[in-house]
Amino acid sequence: MNQANEPDPAVAGQAEALAASNRELAALRAELEETNRGVVALYAELDAQAEQLRNATELKSRFLSYMSHEFRAPVSAIRSIARLLQDRVDGPLTSEQERQVQFIQTTAAEFAEMIDDLLDLAKIEAGRVEISPAWFEMVDLFSALRGMFRPMLTNPDLTLVFEEPVGLPRLYTDDRKLSQILRNFISNALKFTTHGEVRICARAEPDDHVRFTVADTGIGIAPQHHAAVFDDFAQVDSPVQKRLRGTGLGLSLSRQLATLLGGKVMVESELGEGSRFSVVIPVQLPDAPPAATAS
């Protein structure tokens, strides 16, 4: 009789295993709840940091925009006064005075260029840059650039060559943004090339893209610096770079403008063997009207 009332060892074992499983499940549930609380807290912290980053970015953009606008007036005044002096409005200049006035004019022009770049970067970061695409011929773009840079070419040992675009279609993109990219490339090439040539060309690329390239025979860039040349305020550490100061913003601005046009920028260069800066963009941006009806 007593043996009949004794618990079955198998049943007791199953009960103990079930209790152990329940304890393990309770522990896992508690651990999961704690993890969930940690994830929720982490997301809250990330949201707060993201909001702080957005506020900081907006503040930086507003500061750059405000600073750029405020600097325009005094820089314009300096350039105007220097131009009056160069025109001998107040009388003749000695050779030394003329040299100093030219230095003022050059420095003021560099400052004005930096202000323009800062303002453009601030607009891009704030999302206030609009793309205004239209149909245009590449030959017209090259003609405008040629007319812009030919008067600036004063070095007899340097040649500026624009290859005529042959067999390339019309483009539907923002020609002003594209021109700004190429102007930055050409300005850099002329600045860092003392002899030889700066050559600008356009070539068809696969998948209805076109590549614009500015190649020079200048000082070149070492491979380890290629990744950084398109960063904000990036400048290659070289004696020529130190002598020919720049803002370090032109190439960064070019990269961001190319992105807005659905393209990309790239560089090929070796130290002492010149550089090739390129921008590849689609032949036409989305929603292009028929080329035949473009005015």
C-alpha positions as CSV (number, residue, x, y, z in Angstrom):
1,M,0.0,0.0,0.0
2,N,2.8,2.5,0.9
3,Q,4.6,1.6,-2.3
4,A,1.5,2.5,-4.3
5,N,1.4,6.0,-2.7
6,E,5.1,6.7,-3.4
7,P,5.6,9.3,-6.3
8,D,6.8,7.9,-9.7
9,P,10.5,8.8,-10.1
10,A,9.9,9.4,-13.8
11,V,7.1,11.8,-13.2
12,A,9.1,13.6,-10.4
13,G,12.0,13.9,-12.9
14,Q,9.8,15.4,-15.5
15,A,8.3,17.9,-13.0
16,E,11.8,18.9,-11.9
17,A,12.9,19.4,-15.5
18,L,9.7,21.4,-16.2
19,A,10.4,23.6,-13.2
20,A,14.0,24.1,-14.3
21,S,12.8,25.0,-17.8
22,N,10.3,27.5,-16.3
23,R,13.1,29.1,-14.2
24,E,15.4,29.3,-17.3
25,L,12.5,30.8,-19.3
26,A,11.8,33.3,-16.6
27,A,15.5,34.3,-16.5
28,L,15.6,34.6,-20.3
29,R,12.5,36.7,-20.2
30,A,14.0,39.0,-17.6
31,E,17.2,39.3,-19.6
32,L,15.2,40.1,-22.8
33,E,13.2,42.7,-21.0
34,E,16.4,44.3,-19.7
35,T,17.9,44.2,-23.2
36,N,14.8,45.8,-24.6
37,R,15.0,48.6,-22.0
38,G,18.7,49.1,-23.0
39,V,17.8,49.2,-26.7
40,V,15.0,51.7,-26.0
41,A,17.4,53.8,-24.0
42,L,20.0,53.6,-26.7
43,Y,17.5,54.6,-29.4
44,A,16.5,57.6,-27.2
45,E,20.2,58.6,-26.8
46,L,20.8,58.2,-30.6
47,D,17.7,60.3,-31.3
48,A,19.0,63.0,-28.9
49,Q,22.5,62.9,-30.5
50,A,21.0,63.1,-34.0
51,E,18.9,66.1,-33.0
52,Q,22.0,67.8,-31.6
53,L,23.9,67.0,-34.8
54,R,21.1,68.5,-36.9
55,N,21.1,71.6,-34.8
56,A,24.9,71.9,-35.0
57,T,24.8,71.4,-38.8
58,E,22.1,74.0,-39.1
59,L,24.0,76.4,-36.8
60,K,27.2,75.9,-38.9
61,S,25.3,76.5,-42.1
62,R,23.7,79.6,-40.8
63,F,27.1,80.9,-39.5
64,L,28.8,80.2,-42.8
65,S,26.0,81.9,-44.7
66,Y,26.0,85.0,-42.4
67,M,29.8,85.2,-42.3
68,S,30.0,85.0,-46.1
69,H,27.4,87.7,-46.6
70,E,29.0,90.0,-44.1
71,F,32.5,89.6,-45.6
72,R,31.3,90.4,-49.2
73,A,31.0,94.2,-48.6
74,P,34.5,94.9,-47.2
75,V,36.2,92.6,-49.7
76,S,34.4,94.3,-52.6
77,A,35.5,97.7,-51.2
78,I,39.1,96.5,-51.0
79,R,39.0,95.2,-54.6
80,S,37.4,98.5,-55.8
81,I,40.0,100.7,-54.1
82,A,42.8,98.5,-55.4
83,R,41.4,98.8,-58.9
84,L,41.2,102.6,-58.7
85,L,44.8,102.6,-57.6
86,Q,45.8,100.4,-60.5
87,D,43.9,102.7,-62.9
88,R,46.0,105.6,-61.6
89,V,42.9,107.6,-60.7
90,D,44.8,109.4,-57.9
91,G,48.1,109.7,-59.8
92,P,51.0,107.5,-60.9
93,L,52.4,104.6,-58.9
94,T,56.0,103.6,-58.4
95,S,57.0,100.1,-59.4
96,E,57.0,99.0,-55.8
97,Q,53.6,100.5,-55.1
98,E,52.2,98.8,-58.2
99,R,53.6,95.5,-57.0
100,Q,52.0,96.0,-53.6
101,V,48.6,97.0,-55.1
102,Q,48.7,93.9,-57.3
103,F,49.3,91.8,-54.2
104,I,46.3,93.4,-52.5
105,Q,44.2,92.7,-55.6
106,T,45.3,89.1,-55.8
107,T,44.8,88.4,-52.1
108,A,41.3,90.1,-52.1
109,A,40.4,87.9,-55.1
110,E,41.4,84.8,-53.2
111,F,39.4,86.0,-50.2
112,A,36.4,86.6,-52.4
113,E,36.7,83.1,-53.9
114,M,36.8,81.6,-50.4
115,I,33.7,83.5,-49.4
116,D,31.9,82.2,-52.5
117,D,32.9,78.6,-51.8
118,L,31.9,78.9,-48.1
119,L,28.5,80.3,-49.1
120,D,28.0,77.5,-51.7
121,L,28.9,74.8,-49.2
122,A,26.6,76.3,-46.6
123,K,23.7,76.3,-49.1
124,I,24.4,72.6,-50.1
125,E,24.6,71.5,-46.5
126,A,21.4,73.3,-45.7
127,G,19.7,71.7,-48.7
128,R,19.0,75.1,-50.3
129,V,20.7,74.4,-53.6
130,E,18.3,73.9,-56.5
131,I,19.2,72.1,-59.7
132,S,18.0,73.9,-62.8
133,P,18.6,71.5,-65.7
134,A,18.3,72.5,-69.4
135,W,19.4,71.1,-72.7
136,F,22.7,72.5,-74.0
137,E,25.6,71.7,-76.3
138,M,29.0,70.9,-74.9
139,V,30.7,73.0,-77.5
140,D,28.9,76.1,-76.0
141,L,30.1,75.1,-72.5
142,F,33.7,74.8,-73.7
143,S,33.5,78.0,-75.6
144,A,32.3,79.9,-72.5
145,L,35.1,78.3,-70.4
146,R,37.7,79.1,-73.1
147,G,36.7,82.8,-73.1
148,M,36.8,82.9,-69.4
149,F,40.3,81.5,-68.9
150,R,42.2,82.6,-71.9
151,P,42.7,86.2,-70.6
152,M,44.0,84.7,-67.3
153,L,46.7,82.7,-69.0
154,T,49.8,84.9,-68.7
155,N,52.5,82.2,-68.5
156,P,54.1,81.8,-72.0
157,D,55.3,78.4,-71.0
158,L,51.8,77.1,-70.4
159,T,49.1,76.2,-73.0
160,L,45.4,75.9,-72.4
161,V,43.8,73.4,-74.8
162,F,40.1,72.7,-75.2
163,E,39.5,69.6,-77.3
164,E,36.4,70.0,-79.4
165,P,33.7,67.5,-78.3
166,V,33.0,65.3,-81.3
167,G,30.1,62.9,-81.6
168,L,28.7,63.6,-78.1
169,P,25.0,64.2,-77.5
170,R,23.4,67.3,-76.0
171,L,23.3,67.3,-72.2
172,Y,20.3,67.8,-70.0
173,T,21.7,68.9,-66.7
174,D,22.5,72.1,-64.8
175,D,25.2,73.7,-67.0
176,R,26.1,76.3,-64.3
177,K,26.8,73.7,-61.7
178,L,28.8,71.7,-64.3
179,S,30.7,74.8,-65.3
180,Q,31.5,75.5,-61.7
181,I,33.0,72.1,-61.3
182,L,35.2,72.5,-64.4
183,R,36.2,76.0,-63.4
184,N,37.5,74.6,-60.1
185,F,39.4,71.9,-61.9
186,I,40.9,74.3,-64.4
187,S,41.8,76.9,-61.8
188,N,43.7,74.3,-59.8
189,A,45.4,73.0,-62.9
190,L,46.6,76.4,-63.9
191,K,47.7,77.2,-60.4
192,F,49.9,74.2,-60.0
193,T,51.3,73.9,-63.6
194,T,54.2,76.1,-64.5
195,H,55.0,74.7,-67.9
196,G,53.4,72.3,-70.4
197,E,49.7,72.3,-70.9
198,V,46.3,72.1,-69.3
199,R,43.9,70.0,-71.5
200,I,40.1,69.8,-71.2
201,C,38.2,67.1,-73.0
202,A,34.9,65.2,-72.9
203,R,34.3,61.5,-73.7
204,A,31.3,59.3,-73.8
205,E,31.0,56.7,-71.0
206,P,28.9,53.6,-70.8
207,D,25.2,53.7,-69.6
208,D,24.6,57.2,-71.1
209,H,27.2,59.0,-69.1
210,V,29.9,61.5,-70.1
211,R,33.3,62.1,-68.6
212,F,34.8,65.6,-68.5
213,T,38.6,65.5,-67.8
214,V,41.0,68.3,-66.9
215,A,44.6,67.0,-67.4
216,D,47.7,69.0,-66.6
217,T,51.5,68.6,-66.6
218,G,51.9,70.1,-63.2
219,I,53.4,69.0,-59.9
220,G,51.1,66.0,-59.4
221,I,49.7,64.5,-56.3
222,A,51.1,61.5,-54.4
223,P,48.8,58.5,-54.3
224,Q,48.4,58.6,-50.5
225,H,46.8,62.1,-50.8
226,H,44.2,61.1,-53.4
227,A,41.5,60.2,-51.0
228,A,41.8,63.5,-49.1
229,V,41.9,66.0,-51.9
230,F,38.1,66.2,-52.1
231,D,37.6,66.8,-48.4
232,D,36.8,70.2,-46.9
233,F,39.9,72.5,-46.5
234,A,42.2,69.7,-47.7
235,Q,45.5,70.9,-49.1
236,V,48.5,68.8,-50.1
237,D,51.5,69.5,-48.0
238,S,54.2,70.6,-50.5
239,P,56.4,73.6,-51.0
240,V,54.3,74.7,-54.1
241,Q,51.1,74.3,-52.1
242,K,52.5,76.5,-49.3
243,R,53.5,79.1,-51.8
244,L,50.2,79.1,-53.8
245,R,47.7,79.3,-51.0
246,G,44.1,78.3,-51.7
247,T,40.9,77.8,-49.7
248,G,41.0,74.0,-49.9
249,L,37.2,74.2,-50.6
250,G,37.1,74.1,-54.4
251,L,37.5,70.3,-54.9
252,S,35.2,69.5,-51.9
253,L,32.5,71.8,-53.5
254,S,33.0,70.1,-56.8
255,R,32.4,66.7,-55.3
256,Q,29.2,67.8,-53.7
257,L,28.0,69.6,-56.9
258,A,28.7,66.4,-58.9
259,T,26.6,64.4,-56.4
260,L,23.7,66.8,-56.9
261,L,24.1,66.2,-60.7
262,G,23.9,62.4,-60.2
263,G,27.6,62.0,-60.9
264,K,31.0,61.6,-59.2
265,V,34.5,63.1,-59.3
266,M,37.8,61.3,-59.3
267,V,41.5,62.0,-59.6
268,E,44.5,60.2,-61.2
269,S,47.9,61.5,-60.4
270,E,51.5,60.8,-59.6
271,L,53.9,63.1,-57.9
272,G,55.8,65.1,-60.5
273,E,53.8,63.6,-63.4
274,G,50.7,65.8,-63.6
275,S,47.1,65.2,-62.6
276,R,43.8,64.2,-64.3
277,F,40.7,65.4,-62.5
278,S,37.4,64.1,-63.9
279,V,33.7,64.4,-63.3
280,V,31.3,61.8,-64.7
281,I,27.7,62.7,-65.0
282,P,24.6,61.3,-66.7
283,V,23.8,62.6,-70.2
284,Q,20.5,63.7,-68.9
285,L,18.8,64.1,-65.5
286,P,15.5,62.4,-64.9
287,D,12.3,63.8,-66.3
288,A,14.1,65.5,-69.2
289,P,11.8,67.0,-71.9
290,P,12.4,65.9,-75.5
291,A,15.6,67.5,-76.8
292,A,13.9,68.4,-80.1
293,T,11.5,70.8,-78.3
294,A,14.2,72.4,-76.1
295,S,14.7,76.1,-76.8
